[in-house]
Amino acid sequence: MDNGPPDEQAERRRSGRLAGQGRSGSVFDSTGPQGHRQRMRERVLRYGPTGLADYEIIEMLLFSGVPRRDTKPLAKALINQFGSLSAVLGAPPEALRAAGAPERSAGVFGCVAQLAATTPRAAEAERLMLDSWGSIFLYANSCLVLSPQGQVRALFLDSHNNLLADEALPGQPFQDAAEAVATLMRRAVALHACAVLTVHLVRDDTQLDQALAQARPLAVAIGQAAPRLALSAHGHLAVGRAQWLSFSYDGDEA
């Protein structure tokens, strides 16, 4: 199946052949500025992550720490220095920072590496377990890195806290809590979920404690509605730059 335009396919194949080189030689002849992050997002939506070259995966992971600058030169430079995608993801944060990666991006690389190491691979256990706030934060900082800031997402879990679905709450859930709760409950029933939690991807210009205060009416409403459907309400997580705050759905901070 075609995974993209011919010129992009050629560079992906070239990247794939060279990604395993060690530090003795540079993977890329040039790290000059090219690309556009909106076009990158559109390609992921169209072709999926398997259509990306190694440097493009790193480029997108850099988005969270490089708000407005082209990330392609740095992504290629990191592969040149460390030798491969896996080596970049597994590098110590201090080494990544010394190579030019922003602090937030260095943390994201580590999160991705941890998730890759811990996510079950067996066919019967493909779902990701989210059984602590720490694991949810890792998930949010890696798998949700391309989601828009300010978005509120609902995570639906089975009886073992394995992720069934991750969906954005439509509209303005903080302003229309009743509609948001109704939507969330309908989806929980349709998915046969046993538990639910919400994640707010806080904008950079908003403090986490302010975000929690804004979310409290929605969180309390979910906590009140969930038991009527025999649904466990785990809580609400506000995720910011390399930090998070949470509280349970009865309004107590966790």
CORTAGI-V255484 format. One record per residue. SS is DSSP state (@ for helix, = for strand, . for the rest). D_FIRST is the distance of its C-alpha to the first C-alpha in whole Angstrom. Layout:
# CORTAGI-V255484
ss: <SS | SS>
d_first: <D_FIRST | D_FIRST>
This chain:
# CORTAGI-V255484
ss: <. | . | . | . | . | @ | @ | @ | @ | @ | @ | @ | @ | @ | @ | @ | @ | @ | . | . | . | . | . | . | . | . | . | . | . | . | . | . | . | . | . | . | @ | @ | @ | @ | @ | @ | @ | @ | @ | @ | @ | . | @ | @ | @ | . | . | @ | @ | @ | @ | @ | @ | @ | @ | @ | @ | @ | . | . | . | . | . | . | . | @ | @ | @ | @ | @ | @ | @ | @ | @ | @ | @ | . | . | @ | @ | @ | @ | @ | @ | . | . | @ | @ | @ | @ | @ | @ | . | . | . | . | @ | @ | @ | @ | @ | @ | @ | @ | @ | @ | @ | @ | @ | @ | @ | @ | . | . | . | . | @ | @ | @ | . | . | . | = | . | . | . | @ | @ | @ | @ | @ | @ | @ | @ | @ | @ | . | . | . | . | . | . | . | . | . | = | = | = | = | = | = | . | . | . | . | = | = | = | = | = | = | = | . | . | . | . | . | . | . | . | @ | @ | @ | @ | @ | @ | @ | @ | @ | @ | @ | @ | @ | @ | @ | . | . | . | = | = | = | = | = | = | = | . | . | . | . | . | . | @ | @ | @ | @ | @ | @ | @ | @ | @ | @ | @ | @ | @ | @ | @ | @ | @ | @ | @ | @ | @ | @ | . | . | = | = | = | = | = | = | = | = | = | . | . | = | = | = | = | = | . | . | . | . | . | = | .>
d_first: <0 | 4 | 6 | 9 | 12 | 12 | 16 | 14 | 12 | 15 | 17 | 15 | 14 | 18 | 19 | 17 | 19 | 23 | 22 | 25 | 27 | 31 | 33 | 35 | 32 | 30 | 27 | 27 | 29 | 29 | 29 | 30 | 29 | 26 | 24 | 24 | 24 | 24 | 20 | 19 | 20 | 18 | 15 | 15 | 16 | 13 | 10 | 12 | 14 | 12 | 11 | 14 | 16 | 19 | 22 | 20 | 20 | 24 | 24 | 23 | 26 | 28 | 28 | 31 | 33 | 33 | 33 | 33 | 33 | 29 | 28 | 26 | 29 | 30 | 27 | 27 | 30 | 30 | 27 | 30 | 33 | 31 | 29 | 26 | 24 | 26 | 29 | 29 | 28 | 31 | 34 | 37 | 37 | 40 | 38 | 35 | 38 | 40 | 37 | 36 | 34 | 36 | 38 | 36 | 32 | 34 | 34 | 31 | 30 | 32 | 31 | 27 | 29 | 31 | 28 | 26 | 29 | 30 | 27 | 27 | 24 | 26 | 24 | 27 | 27 | 24 | 26 | 28 | 32 | 34 | 37 | 39 | 39 | 38 | 35 | 34 | 35 | 32 | 30 | 31 | 31 | 27 | 25 | 27 | 27 | 25 | 27 | 29 | 33 | 35 | 33 | 34 | 32 | 33 | 32 | 32 | 33 | 34 | 37 | 36 | 35 | 31 | 29 | 28 | 27 | 27 | 28 | 29 | 33 | 33 | 35 | 38 | 39 | 42 | 44 | 43 | 43 | 44 | 41 | 39 | 40 | 40 | 36 | 36 | 38 | 36 | 33 | 34 | 36 | 32 | 31 | 34 | 34 | 37 | 38 | 37 | 37 | 36 | 35 | 36 | 34 | 37 | 38 | 39 | 42 | 43 | 45 | 44 | 47 | 47 | 44 | 45 | 48 | 46 | 44 | 47 | 47 | 44 | 44 | 47 | 46 | 43 | 46 | 48 | 45 | 43 | 46 | 47 | 43 | 44 | 41 | 42 | 42 | 41 | 42 | 40 | 39 | 39 | 37 | 38 | 38 | 38 | 40 | 40 | 43 | 43 | 45 | 46 | 45 | 49 | 49 | 50 | 49 | 47>
